[in-house]
């Protein structure tokens, strides 16, 4: 995940958290609905501004699990 996708995710998370607090949402169903709507709005903004949709961003060459395994191996070798 690159910085563009991380930023979009962080923005979605912070906006959802803010809305949950502001609207005093406590049920799981309402929280899920709010999360979905915020995500949908953010995707619309990305598309409207000509940004790259998250699913179209390049994927890293190595997965997080691969990097973790390599890190563990290198620590064991020391």
C-alpha positions as CSV (number, residue, x, y, z in Angstrom):
1,X,0.0,0.0,0.0
2,X,1.5,3.3,-1.1
3,X,1.1,6.7,0.5
4,X,-1.9,7.7,-1.7
5,X,-3.9,4.7,-0.5
6,X,-2.8,5.0,3.1
7,X,-3.9,8.7,3.1
8,X,-7.3,7.8,1.7
9,X,-7.8,5.1,4.3
10,X,-6.7,7.3,7.1
11,X,-9.0,10.0,5.9
12,X,-11.9,7.6,5.7
13,X,-11.2,6.3,9.2
14,X,-10.9,9.7,10.8
15,X,-14.0,11.0,9.0
16,X,-16.0,7.9,10.1
17,X,-14.8,8.2,13.7
18,X,-15.8,11.8,13.7
19,X,-19.3,11.1,12.3
20,X,-19.9,8.3,14.8
21,X,-19.1,10.6,17.7
22,X,-20.9,13.6,16.3
23,X,-24.1,11.7,15.5
24,X,-23.8,9.6,18.7
25,X,-24.0,6.3,16.8
26,X,-23.6,3.2,19.0
27,X,-25.2,0.3,17.1
28,X,-23.2,-1.9,14.9
29,X,-25.7,-1.6,12.0
30,X,-25.7,2.2,12.1
31,X,-21.9,2.2,12.4
32,X,-21.5,-0.1,9.4
33,X,-23.9,2.1,7.4
34,X,-22.0,5.2,8.3
35,X,-18.7,3.6,7.5
36,X,-20.0,2.5,4.1
37,X,-21.4,5.9,3.3
38,X,-18.2,7.8,4.2
39,X,-16.2,5.4,2.1
40,X,-18.5,5.8,-0.8
41,X,-18.3,9.6,-0.5
42,X,-14.5,9.5,-0.4
43,X,-14.4,7.2,-3.5
44,X,-16.6,9.7,-5.3
45,X,-14.2,12.6,-4.4
46,X,-11.2,10.6,-5.6
47,X,-13.0,9.8,-8.9
48,X,-14.3,13.3,-9.4
49,X,-10.8,14.8,-8.9
50,X,-9.2,12.4,-11.4
51,X,-7.4,10.4,-8.7
52,X,-6.5,6.8,-9.0
53,X,-9.0,4.4,-7.4
54,X,-7.4,2.2,-4.7
55,X,-8.0,-1.0,-6.7
56,X,-6.1,0.5,-9.6
57,X,-3.0,1.4,-7.6
58,X,0.1,-0.8,-8.0
59,X,0.6,-3.6,-5.6
60,X,3.9,-4.0,-3.8
61,X,6.3,-6.7,-5.1
62,X,6.3,-8.4,-1.6
63,X,3.5,-8.9,0.8
64,X,3.6,-7.9,4.4
65,X,3.8,-11.6,5.4
66,X,6.8,-12.1,3.1
67,X,8.6,-9.1,4.6
68,X,7.9,-10.3,8.1
69,X,9.3,-13.7,7.3
70,X,12.4,-12.2,5.8
71,X,12.8,-10.0,8.8
72,X,12.5,-12.9,11.3
73,X,15.0,-15.0,9.3
74,X,17.5,-12.1,9.3
75,X,17.1,-11.6,13.0
76,X,17.6,-15.4,13.7
77,X,20.8,-15.4,11.6
78,X,22.4,-12.6,13.7
